[in-house]
């Protein structure tokens, strides 16, 4: 939620951005009143700015009278370098991996202390998957997240380890145990989760490197880890292919 955007010195731009920033993973549809409250704006100001954002295409109004993020913002987001470069280069490898496993395939990067999902191919098996393209999830409870956290700077690791919310009964919430898992990720070059993000779903993930630098993670969601070695191998082959496509930067 925004700060005091109703202060006299707040610019029109900052107020409009506060309205857009009111949306997140848990708030995808908001009424005008909710938008005003979350943005810290008077209702008349929010009403005027929301009208302009709808006219431009940044927001859309549903038949029920709620507001959602508009298509034009999505189109702009696809122009971001992290999308156009990595996502396009990785796409053939994601489709190959999906064809070989029929599992849900993820391409993700670290955004601060969260995982940002750049691409997702939905699998055939009925495994619960909570991610979607553009969504953000915790680093400590996802396979791609553990990979990215293991290769993250020390200050990021400290920040994440300081607060490990429990999402299921199996989420790792002990910092010492998670540290040992991250060390194992570095040794084995892949990470796993077992019902840590959602019940009934396990995941395996590997790093994607551009030269020596880990720039992303590639993962799949499966019902169990019984084929862990085979799936990790398939992921690593795909990740190396993506890394070669990215070049050395």
Secondary structure, DSSP 8 states (H G I E B T S, - for coil): ----TTSTT--HHHHHHHHHHT-BTTBSSB-HHHHHHHHT--HHHHHHHHHHHHHHTSEEE-TTS-EEE-HHHHHHHTTSHIIIIIIHHHHHHHHHHHHHH-SEEEEEEEETTEEEEEEEE--SS-------TT-EEESTTSHHHHHHHHTS-HHHHHHHHT----SSTT----HHHHHHHHHHHHHHS-EEEESSSSTT-EEEEEEEEETTEEEEEEEEEES-STTHHHHHHHHHHHHHHHHHHHTT-
